[in-house]
Amino acid sequence: MNFIRFSDLCAQGRVKNQRVFIRADLNVPQDDAGHITEDTRIRASIPCIRLALDAGAAVMVTSHLGRPTEGEFKPEDSLAPVAKRLGELLGRDVPLVAHWVDGVQVAPGQLMMLENVRLNKGEKKNDPALAQKLAALCDIFVHDAFGTAHRAEASTYGIAQYAKIASAGPLLAAEMDAIGKALAAPKRPLAAIVAGSKVSTKLTILQSLAKNVDQLIVGGGIANTFMLAAGLKIGKSLAEPDLVNEAKTVIEAMKARGAAVPIPVDVVTAKEFKADAKATIKKATEVADDDLILDIGPETAKQLAAQLKAAGTIVWNGPVGVFEFDAFAHGTETIARAIAESSAFSIAGGGDTLAAIAKYGIEKDVGYISTGGGAFLEVLEGKTLPAFEILGKRALG
């Protein structure tokens, strides 16, 4: 994947005294009083900001926050708490500037935050007039917000079209490198784990991966639909019977390539969906009409773990059972630990996946943890993200 790296521009001395516009993802959760409850995204933005400041740039950073109405400022939409927290982390004052689109004064060595970018009329529709105004503010545009990479907006795509130089910040560059390594030129065998409650939400992902991967492991409600497609009974488990034919098509597509969709040989069932429900391990052929399948069984988990440990590349999106309930978490834990122990390059993404990684403490053993939910899923669908597309074009000159 060809693109200009901001870190290279800094190393080449091309950033000194330049106006640098960083589009970060600082969309952090807040409580009802407006206090930030989790600051991971702010912390993740710091390497890019420090890089720019250390290189002697005049630095502007902005982000979206929440879902404001364009052109209508409300106090709860302000980046003020974010600017305050960023200042604490950097150990310096970070002034917040409102009404900045028509011009802002920032000197080399200075850092300022530009108010919520989604307050600007035309932002979401990528209005060319707005994009050109944003581009006029800077000498170098830096996209460092992978969570927005699947959206073509004025501050993510349009500005990259018109800026003198458009580059990828360290966060976005790392995502682009990891995605390229996992999907563009993977070390084989390539195993993908796609789990979740519904096939319908991930059908295009499954179809896209079926053309490329060597093992397509399905879990959760998705696995139940695939079990139906394999002729197994699933009791009253969550599934989408109307998508059985689509599941069969995915199985056949894999088979035609000499690849496989492993169907569970055993499962963990309960009579009701509760944390304290009695967990019963059963063969996949012995599920009763009143059973709920809430996890893969130990034999299935063991087989899948062996495959993952032998993989060259692993892509992981979604836990394979109801891992929030300890009695039904063993499958996901076994898969997680197999990924951690595998010598394969692994890339993981999606909110539930990140929660599972945190629960089992394997952050350091996963090759790359993707920060963007929607963007990560669109990559798995085989789509070219707008951010990747425009940065690639700008790298060609």
N, C-alpha and C positions, 0 to 999 in steps of 0.2 A: 504494500500500500504506500503510494508515493504522496508525501505531504511535507510542508515546511515545519520543522520543529522550532518552537520558540527557544528551547535550550541551545540549539545550534546558533541561532541569531545572537544570543547572548555571548556564547563562546567566541563568536567571530567579531565581537565588538561592535555590532551593528545596532545596538539598542541604546547606547549612551546618548543622553539628551533628546531621545525620541519620546513622543507621546504614545503611550501604550494603553490600549483599551482591552481589559480582560473581561470576558463574559464568563462568569463563574456560576456554579449552582449552589446558592446559599439559601435554598428553600427549606428552612429548618422548621421542625415542629415547635409550637408554642402553646402554653396553657391559656386559660381564659383571661388571665391578667396580662398576657403578652410576654411572659417570661419564656426564654428558650429552654426547652426540656431536653434537647439532645443536639450537640454541636458538631457531630462528625463531619458534616459537609463544610462547615466553616474551617475546621482544622485541615481538611483535605485541600482547601483552596490556598493555604499559606505557602507551600513550596513555589507555586507560580508567582505569587505576589512578591515573595522574597527574591526570587530570581530576577524579576524586573527591577526592583529597588536596588539590589546589589549591582546591577548592570548600569545604574545611573539614569534610569528612565523616569519620566513624569508619568505616574501611574493612576489610571482610573479603573475601578472595578465595579461591576454591577451584576444584578441577578433579578430573577422574578421572585416573588414571595406570595404564596396563596393564590387566590383567583380574583384579583381586583377587576373592577369595571374600568375599561380604558377611558381616560380623561376625567375620572371621578375619584379624587383622593379621599381616602378615609384613614384615620390614624392607625387602624389595625393593619393596613396594607404597607405601612412604612418599614423600611429597612433599618430604622434607628436601633432596635435591639441587636441587630446583626452587626452594625458598625461598632457598637459599644463592645460586643463580645470579641470581634476581630481585633479591636484596639487593645483589649486585655491580653489576647494571645500574642500579639506582636510587640506589646510593650510600648505603644505609641498612640497618639491621638489619630483617629480616623474620622475626619469631618464628613458629614453627609450633605450632599448637594441636591436640592430639588430644582425642577424646571431647568434642566441642563441641556436639553436637546439642541438649542440654538447657540450653544457655546459655553465653555467652561475654562477657567484659567488654572492650570496646574504646572508647577515648575519641576525640573529634574530633582529627584530625591523625595518629592512629595507623593503622598498617597491620599486619594479621596474616593469615597463611595458615592456612586450616582444612584439616586432614588429608584425604587422598584420599576424595572424596565417595562413591566406590563401595564403601567399607568399611561404609557405613551400611545396615542391614537394611531392605529395602523400596525402595531407591533405584531399581533398574532397573525394578521393577514399578509405580513411581509411587504408592507407598502413601500414601493421603490423610493418615494420622496423621503420617507422617514429613514430608510436604510442609508440613503446618500448623506443625510444629515449626520447620522451616527458615524459613518466612515470619515466624514470631514473633521471629526473631533480628534482623529488619531493618525499616527504614522504607521503603527503596527497594530493589527487586530489579533487578539489571542483567544481562541475558543478553548475553554477548559471545563466545559459543562457537559459531560457525556449524557447526563440525564435528560438533556434537551436535544441531543444529537439527531433524534428522529423527527424533530419539528423544523419546518422551514419558516422561521420568523425573522423579523427585521434585525434583531440583535444576535441571531445565531447564523443566519444564511445571507440575508441581504447585505449586511455590513461586510461580510467576507467577500461578496461580489465586488464591492466598490472600494474597499480599503486599499491603500498603497501596497501593503503586505498583509497576507492572511495566514496565520500559523496555528498550530495545535499546541496547547499548553501541556505540561507534563502529565496531568491526569488523563486528558483526552488521548494524548500520544500513547500512553500505556495501554489504554483500552483498545486503540487501533492496532497496536502491536500484538496484544493478546488475542484479539479476535482473528487477526490474520494468521497467527500461529496455530490457532485451534481449528479454524474452518477453511482458510485459503490453502494452507500447505501443511496439513496435520501429519504427525507421525502416526503410522498405523500400528495396530487396529485403532480406529476412532469409535469410541463409545459415547452415546448420548443418553442421558437420563432426562425424560420429560414426564413430569408428574403434576397432578393437580386434580381438581374436582371434575372438570368437564373437558371432554374431547373437543367440543365445539369451539372453545376459546383457544385451543392449541392445534386445531386440525391442520392449518396451513404450515405450522412449524413441523408437525409430524410428517406431512407430505414432502416438505423440502428436505428434511434430514434423511428421509427414506432413500433419497437419491444419492446420498453421500456417505452415510455412516456404516460401520461394520456391525454394530450392535445398537439397537434402539430399545432401551429399557423404559418401560412405561410403569407408572405407579399411581396410587390414589384412585379416584373415581375413573380416571382414564384407563387404568389397568382393568377395572371391572368391565368396562365396555369391550375391551380386547378379549377378556375371558368369555364374554357372551359370543364374540366373533369366533372364538375357538370351540364353541359348542358346550361351554361349561355353564352350570347354574350358579347364580350369585345371590340367591335369596332376595332380600329386600334392600340390597346394597345400592348406593348411589351409582347411577349409570345413565347412559343415553342410548336406549335400544334403537332409536331411529338413526343412529350413526354407526350401526354394526357393519353395514356394507362398506362404509368409508374405512373402518378399522380393518376389515378384510382386505381392502385394496392396498393399505399400507403394508400389511403382513405379506401379501403377494409380491409387492414391489421389492421388499427386502429379500424375499426368497429368490426372486428372479436374479438378484445380484449375488446370490450365495451368502447373503447376510441373514440376520434373524431378529425377531421381536420375541424375547423370552417370555413365555406365559407362566405365571406362578404355578408351582406344583403343590404348594401348601399356603394356607392363609391363616390370619388370626381373626376370629369372629367374636361378636357379642350380640346380645339380644336387643340392646338399646344403646343409643349414642350418648354415653356418659363417661366421665373420667373414672368413676369407680365401678363401671360395668365389668362383669366377669369375662375375662379374656380366655378364649378356647382355640387351641391350635387344631386345624383340620386339614386333611388333604383337599386339594382344590376340587376334587371330584365328589366330595362329601358335604358340600355346603347345603344347609337346610333352608326350607322356604322362608323361615322367620329369622334367618341369620343376617347380620350386617358385617361385611368384610371391612375391617378397619386398619389392616396392616398386612404386609406379606409375611409368610411364615418363615421359620428359621432355616429350613432346607433351601427355600428359594433365595433367601438372603445370602446364604453360604455360597450358592452357585453364582449369584450375581457378583458377590465380593471377589470370587476367584477370577471372573471375567475382567473386572475392573483392575485388579492387581496386575493382569497380563496386558492391559491396554497401553497404547502409545500416547493417546490423547483422550481426555474425558471432558465432556461438556455436561454441566449439571444444572437443571432447572426444576426444582420442586422436590419436596419430601415424598417418600413412597407410602407413607401411612399417616395416621392422625398422631403425629409425634408430640403434639401438645399434651396428650394423655400418656403418661408413662407406660401404662400396660400395652399401648399400641405404638410405642416409639422404637422398638428393637430393630425393626427393618431399616428405618431411616438411620439409626445409629450405626448399624452394621455397614450400610452403604457409605456413610460419612467416613467411618474409620478405614474402610477399604480404599477410598479415594485418598485419604491422608497417607496411607502406607504405600500406595502405588508409586512407581517411579515415573508414571505418565505425567505429561503436562496437563494440568486441570484448570478449567475456567468455570466459575460458578456465578449465577446471577438470579435475581428475583427475591422479593422480600422474605418469603417463607424459607427459601434456601439459606439466606443470610442468617435467619433466626436459628436454623438447625446447625449451621457452622458455629455460631456463637454458643449454642447450648452444649455442643460437644467439644468446644475449645480447640478446633482444628484450623483456626485462621492461618497460622504459619505454615500449615502443611498443604494448603490449596495453592496451586500455581498462580492463579489470578482471581480475585473477587471483584466482579463487575459492580459498578455503583449505580447503573441505570436500569430500572425495571423494564419500562416500555421499550427503551432503546435496545436493550439486550434481547428481548423477545423478537423485535423486528429483525435484528441481525440473524437470529435463528430461523426466521421465516425465509431468509434468503434475500431480504430487501437491502438495497444500498441506502444507507442513512444519508439524509440531506447534508449533514455536516461533513461526512466523509467525501461525498461527491464534490461539494464546492471547494473544500480544501485540496482535494486531488487536482481539480481543474486549475486552481490558483498556483499550485506547485509547478504546473507545466508552463506557466507564464501567459 
